[in-house]
Amino acid sequence: MPSHEEEDKPCRACSDFKTWAKKQKPKKDATSTTVEKEPPKPKRNDCPLDKDDLGTSTWGFLHSMASYYPEKPTKSQANDMEKFFKIFGQFYPCEPCAIDFLEDIKANPPKTKSRNELAKWLCERHNTVNIKLGKPVFDCSKVHERWRDGWSDGSCD
């Protein structure tokens, strides 16, 4: 069950920008008119994901999932999450990435006993990839700030 503090905050993963923006729009006055716009032209993001886009999207999804995982999961939830990562690795579209991930989780099995344990484990897996790719390592103490709560400086509010 979420703490009182969590209940007061909107679920970032449950709201899309459009819904949020609708709540922010000022009421139209009687003199305003609606103008029909042309449908938007296709953008690059309408194309199939490349390896980098797929990786970024996947890590975003996985970290969000870990940060919303129950603080005290049931045994069934913990087992299902462990199975999820093994199955996920089998079907990931980038074959070399999938093989690498499966090898990594074989050596470092998913830790699913708590939200914090899972989020830290996943951050460590991501940092393993970041090191191989020559990218910066993420501070795993900030996973919930990055993927659930928003930065403490208020920049996500």
trRosetta pair geometry for C-beta under 8 A, 3 or more apart (Angstrom, degrees):
i j d omega theta_ij theta_ji phi_ij phi_ji
2 6 3.7 -116 -179 91 113 131
2 7 5.4 145 102 -57 118 74
3 6 4.9 98 52 6 72 100
3 7 7.2 -130 99 -8 40 87
4 7 5.6 -52 -151 30 35 115
4 8 6.8 35 153 -21 65 103
5 8 6.1 -57 -157 29 32 110
5 9 7.0 20 152 -11 64 108
6 9 6.0 -63 -152 39 37 106
9 149 7.4 -10 165 -136 169 71
10 14 7.4 -131 168 65 81 101
10 15 5.7 15 153 -20 125 143
11 14 3.6 40 95 18 121 117
11 15 6.6 142 81 -13 68 90
12 15 6.5 -71 -144 41 28 98
12 148 6.8 163 38 -162 122 39
12 150 6.7 152 -68 -50 149 101
12 156 7.5 -10 -113 158 143 127
13 64 5.4 134 -101 -176 129 122
13 68 6.1 -64 26 -58 157 146
13 148 7.6 -38 -25 -121 112 67
15 19 5.4 -125 -160 78 82 126
15 20 5.6 83 155 -54 122 99
16 19 5.2 96 57 8 74 101
16 20 7.1 -143 97 -2 39 91
17 20 5.6 -60 -149 42 34 112
17 21 5.9 35 155 -23 70 109
18 21 5.7 -55 -144 36 27 111
18 22 6.5 34 155 -25 62 102
19 22 5.9 -50 -153 27 30 113
19 23 7.0 26 152 -15 60 104
20 23 6.0 -62 -161 35 34 110
20 24 6.6 26 148 -18 67 112
21 24 5.5 -63 -150 38 37 112
21 25 6.6 50 153 -40 70 95
22 25 6.0 -40 -150 9 33 114
28 32 4.3 -109 -166 56 104 143
29 32 5.6 110 56 -13 64 100
40 43 7.4 -23 148 -29 118 99
42 46 4.4 -96 -160 49 94 155
43 46 5.5 118 57 -9 59 97
44 47 5.8 -44 -173 12 52 117
45 53 7.9 174 -123 -141 76 141
49 53 4.0 -141 -153 98 88 114
49 54 4.2 121 131 -63 128 80
49 57 6.5 -78 -125 14 151 140
50 53 5.1 88 46 15 68 104
50 54 6.8 -131 95 -7 29 95
51 54 5.8 -58 -144 38 24 112
51 55 6.3 26 157 -20 62 108
51 94 5.6 87 -126 -102 91 137
51 97 7.4 165 -153 -37 101 135
52 55 5.7 -55 -148 35 29 112
52 56 6.3 27 157 -16 65 106
53 56 5.9 -56 -147 38 29 109
53 57 6.2 25 157 -14 65 110
54 57 6.0 -59 -145 41 27 108
54 58 5.9 26 158 -20 64 113
54 93 6.4 -100 -155 63 153 121
54 94 6.3 152 97 -32 144 116
55 58 5.7 -58 -142 38 26 111
55 59 6.2 22 163 -15 65 107
55 94 7.6 -9 -63 2 89 154
55 97 7.1 -140 -89 -128 102 153
55 129 8.0 -167 -157 155 124 146
56 59 6.2 -56 -145 37 25 105
56 60 6.4 28 155 -20 61 109
57 60 5.7 -58 -152 36 29 114
57 61 6.4 28 154 -18 65 106
58 61 5.7 -56 -149 36 31 110
58 62 6.2 24 157 -14 67 109
58 92 7.5 51 -131 -136 155 110
59 62 5.8 -56 -140 42 32 108
59 63 6.0 28 162 -16 68 109
59 126 5.7 93 -138 -120 120 124
60 63 6.2 -58 -142 40 23 105
60 64 6.2 23 158 -18 61 111
60 147 7.8 176 -154 -122 56 101
61 64 5.9 -62 -149 38 26 110
61 65 6.2 27 155 -21 64 108
62 65 5.6 -53 -146 35 30 114
62 66 6.4 29 155 -18 64 105
62 122 5.9 -168 144 -161 108 136
62 126 8.0 169 89 -67 128 115
63 66 5.7 -54 -147 37 32 111
63 67 6.3 28 156 -16 66 108
63 119 7.3 67 -152 -140 69 83
63 122 6.3 177 -95 122 62 133
63 123 7.4 72 -115 -77 104 75
63 126 7.3 6 -69 -47 111 153
63 143 6.5 -138 -159 -161 105 99
63 146 7.2 -37 156 103 140 109
63 147 4.3 -133 138 -101 103 151
64 67 5.9 -60 -146 40 30 108
64 68 6.3 11 159 -4 66 112
64 147 5.1 -148 -85 -176 52 105
64 148 7.3 137 -138 -75 61 71
65 68 6.2 -71 -147 47 26 99
65 69 6.6 53 149 -53 63 91
66 69 5.4 -26 -153 -9 36 122
66 115 7.2 127 166 -161 63 66
66 118 4.7 -157 -146 125 96 102
66 119 4.3 143 141 -90 115 64
66 121 8.0 -154 -138 59 140 85
66 122 4.7 -127 -62 15 161 151
66 143 7.3 -43 102 162 121 134
66 147 7.3 32 66 110 89 156
67 115 7.0 61 -148 -175 29 107
67 119 5.6 72 -79 -102 63 127
67 143 6.3 -159 -81 140 106 93
67 144 5.2 149 -138 -113 109 65
67 147 4.2 170 -17 103 151 111
67 148 3.8 -155 153 -44 129 115
68 115 7.9 -133 103 -132 7 118
68 148 6.4 162 -61 -107 71 116
69 73 6.6 -38 169 -60 95 123
69 77 7.9 145 -164 157 89 120
69 81 6.8 47 -131 -104 130 150
69 112 7.8 -116 -177 -148 147 76
69 115 4.7 167 81 -111 88 74
69 118 5.1 -7 58 63 163 152
69 119 7.4 -163 32 -47 119 86
70 73 4.3 132 66 -78 115 68
70 74 7.7 35 67 -5 159 64
70 77 6.1 28 25 133 129 162
70 115 6.4 -138 102 -57 25 99
71 114 6.1 1 -177 -159 49 88
71 115 4.8 -46 -98 1 48 120
71 116 7.7 32 -137 -13 74 86
72 114 6.6 -13 -90 -113 46 83
73 77 3.7 -127 -171 92 108 124
73 78 4.8 141 101 -55 126 79
73 81 7.1 -37 -160 -7 171 134
73 112 6.6 -53 56 159 150 87
73 113 7.3 -156 45 -163 101 23
73 114 7.2 -167 8 -100 89 31
73 115 7.9 134 -32 -51 97 67
74 77 4.6 99 49 5 76 100
74 78 7.0 -140 92 -3 41 86
75 78 5.7 -55 -149 38 32 112
75 79 6.3 31 153 -18 65 107
76 79 5.8 -55 -146 38 29 110
76 80 6.2 30 155 -19 65 108
77 80 5.7 -55 -144 38 30 112
77 81 6.3 30 156 -20 64 105
77 112 7.7 -163 119 164 72 116
78 81 5.9 -53 -148 34 28 110
78 82 6.6 29 153 -18 62 105
78 112 4.0 141 -153 119 76 112
78 113 6.1 31 -123 -89 137 41
79 82 5.7 -56 -152 35 32 111
79 83 6.4 32 151 -17 66 106
79 112 7.6 176 -46 95 22 150
80 83 5.6 -55 -148 39 33 112
80 84 6.2 45 150 -31 66 101
81 84 5.3 -43 -148 25 34 120
81 85 7.0 32 157 -17 62 98
81 110 6.5 -153 126 147 90 145
81 112 4.4 158 79 -130 124 133
81 118 6.7 -46 157 -117 150 140
82 85 6.3 -55 -158 31 32 106
82 86 6.9 26 149 -12 63 107
82 109 7.2 15 -144 175 111 99
82 110 4.7 -176 -116 68 69 126
82 112 5.2 -108 -52 -10 88 147
83 86 5.8 -62 -153 40 36 109
83 87 6.0 29 155 -15 72 110
84 87 6.0 -63 -146 42 27 105
84 88 5.8 34 155 -27 66 110
85 88 5.4 -47 -138 34 30 119
85 89 6.5 34 159 -21 61 103
85 105 5.8 -175 141 -136 121 158
85 110 4.7 144 28 -60 153 137
86 89 6.0 -55 -155 32 28 112
86 90 6.9 30 148 -22 60 105
86 102 7.6 73 -143 -125 60 87
86 105 6.9 -154 -86 115 65 142
86 110 7.9 -107 -37 -7 81 124
87 90 5.6 -55 -156 30 37 115
87 91 6.6 2 159 5 69 111
88 91 6.6 -83 -152 49 26 90
88 92 6.3 46 157 -56 68 95
88 101 7.9 -77 109 132 94 144
89 92 6.0 -26 -138 -8 31 116
89 98 5.5 132 -175 -162 61 77
89 101 4.7 -153 -121 104 104 111
89 102 4.1 138 158 -73 137 83
89 105 6.3 -135 -51 27 153 137
90 98 7.0 87 -128 -175 8 124
90 102 7.2 80 -67 -86 56 130
91 98 7.5 -170 64 -125 15 139
92 95 8.0 161 92 -86 83 27
92 97 5.9 -102 128 98 134 102
92 98 3.9 175 60 -88 107 99
92 101 6.5 62 9 34 158 147
93 98 7.8 160 48 -45 19 121
94 97 3.7 41 98 21 116 121
94 98 6.3 163 83 -21 59 85
95 98 5.5 -53 -141 34 30 113
95 99 6.4 30 161 -18 65 104
96 99 5.8 -53 -147 36 32 111
96 100 6.3 32 155 -18 64 109
97 100 5.8 -59 -150 39 29 112
97 101 6.2 29 153 -20 66 108
98 101 5.7 -55 -145 36 29 111
98 102 6.3 28 157 -18 65 107
99 102 5.9 -56 -148 37 28 110
99 103 6.5 29 154 -18 63 106
100 103 5.9 -56 -151 36 29 111
100 104 6.4 29 152 -20 64 108
100 129 7.6 104 127 -102 131 93
100 132 7.8 -146 -170 84 145 177
101 104 5.6 -56 -149 36 31 113
101 105 6.3 19 159 -10 68 106
101 125 7.5 55 -139 -179 82 121
102 105 6.2 -57 -141 42 29 100
102 106 6.3 37 154 -26 63 105
103 106 5.7 -53 -150 30 30 114
103 107 6.7 20 155 -8 63 107
104 107 6.0 -63 -153 43 31 104
104 108 5.9 -27 164 36 69 107
104 125 5.9 116 137 -139 135 93
104 128 5.9 144 -137 106 138 157
105 108 6.1 -72 -122 73 34 70
105 109 6.2 67 175 -114 73 37
105 110 6.3 5 -152 -42 113 78
105 125 7.1 12 -74 -114 83 134
106 109 7.4 15 -142 -72 19 73
108 121 7.3 173 153 -160 108 95
108 124 7.2 -124 170 110 154 123
108 125 6.8 -172 93 -84 134 90
110 118 7.1 17 -177 -125 93 84
110 121 6.2 111 -149 133 51 150
111 117 4.4 -109 133 157 113 103
111 118 6.0 -157 90 -83 72 47
111 120 7.4 -30 71 72 135 92
111 121 4.1 170 33 -59 103 144
112 117 7.1 -138 -62 99 5 114
112 118 5.5 47 -111 -83 51 109
113 117 5.2 19 56 49 83 160
114 117 4.4 93 54 8 85 105
114 118 6.9 -155 88 -5 43 86
115 118 6.1 -62 -149 39 26 106
115 119 6.1 22 158 -16 65 112
116 119 5.8 -56 -141 39 29 109
116 120 6.1 27 160 -17 65 109
117 120 6.1 -58 -146 38 26 108
117 121 6.2 28 155 -21 63 110
118 121 5.7 -56 -145 37 30 113
118 122 6.2 26 158 -16 66 108
119 122 6.0 -56 -146 39 28 108
119 123 6.3 31 154 -21 63 107
119 140 7.8 147 130 -171 82 90
119 143 4.4 159 166 111 115 149
119 144 6.5 12 -172 -57 168 81
119 147 7.6 -171 -139 56 116 137
120 123 5.6 -54 -147 36 31 114
120 124 6.4 33 154 -20 64 104
120 140 5.3 78 -134 166 71 128
120 143 6.9 -148 -76 1 49 148
121 124 5.8 -58 -155 35 29 111
121 125 6.6 30 149 -19 64 103
122 125 5.5 -50 -149 34 37 113
122 126 6.3 37 151 -19 67 103
122 143 7.7 113 74 -142 100 148
123 126 5.6 -53 -147 37 33 112
123 127 6.3 33 152 -19 65 105
123 138 6.1 -113 -160 88 101 116
123 140 3.9 138 116 -118 147 98
123 143 5.1 -107 -64 -79 133 128
124 127 5.6 -51 -144 37 32 112
124 128 6.6 44 151 -28 62 98
124 140 6.5 8 -55 -88 71 149
125 128 5.6 -46 -156 24 33 117
125 129 7.0 29 148 -13 62 101
126 129 5.7 -55 -158 36 37 110
126 130 6.3 40 145 -22 69 105
126 138 6.6 -3 103 27 121 128
127 130 5.1 -47 -141 36 40 117
127 131 6.3 45 157 -23 67 99
127 137 4.8 46 -144 -143 109 89
127 138 6.0 -129 -79 36 96 79
127 140 7.2 -70 -30 -57 136 107
128 131 6.1 -52 -154 31 27 111
128 132 6.8 26 149 -16 60 106
129 132 5.7 -56 -152 37 35 112
129 133 6.2 18 155 -6 68 112
129 135 8.0 1 116 41 72 122
130 133 5.9 -69 -146 48 29 102
130 135 4.1 -93 -156 76 82 102
130 136 6.6 -49 176 80 131 33
130 137 5.6 151 99 -94 136 52
130 138 7.0 151 -27 -10 165 85
131 134 7.7 38 -176 -71 29 26
131 135 7.7 -82 -51 52 22 68
131 137 6.5 22 -65 -78 87 101
138 142 7.4 -119 169 63 92 104
138 143 7.7 85 134 -83 125 77
138 146 7.6 -35 -169 -23 129 169
139 142 4.8 54 92 10 100 112
140 143 5.8 -1 -162 -37 56 109
142 145 4.6 -57 -165 47 76 119
142 146 5.5 76 134 -24 91 103
143 146 5.9 -63 -147 41 28 107
143 147 5.8 -18 172 18 68 117
144 147 6.4 -72 -123 57 26 83
144 148 4.8 -36 -161 40 71 117
144 149 5.5 45 143 -2 86 109
145 148 7.7 -22 -53 53 10 74
145 149 5.4 -46 -113 62 43 109
145 150 7.0 -53 -171 87 60 21
145 151 5.9 65 165 -107 103 41
145 152 6.2 -40 -140 -32 129 85
146 151 7.4 36 -91 -72 51 76
150 154 7.7 38 135 -130 119 26
150 155 7.5 -167 176 68 97 61
150 156 3.2 -142 -146 69 110 137
150 157 6.3 112 146 -52 157 70
151 154 7.1 -66 91 17 85 19
151 155 4.9 2 61 42 130 100
151 156 5.4 132 21 -12 80 105
154 157 4.8 -44 -167 19 75 122
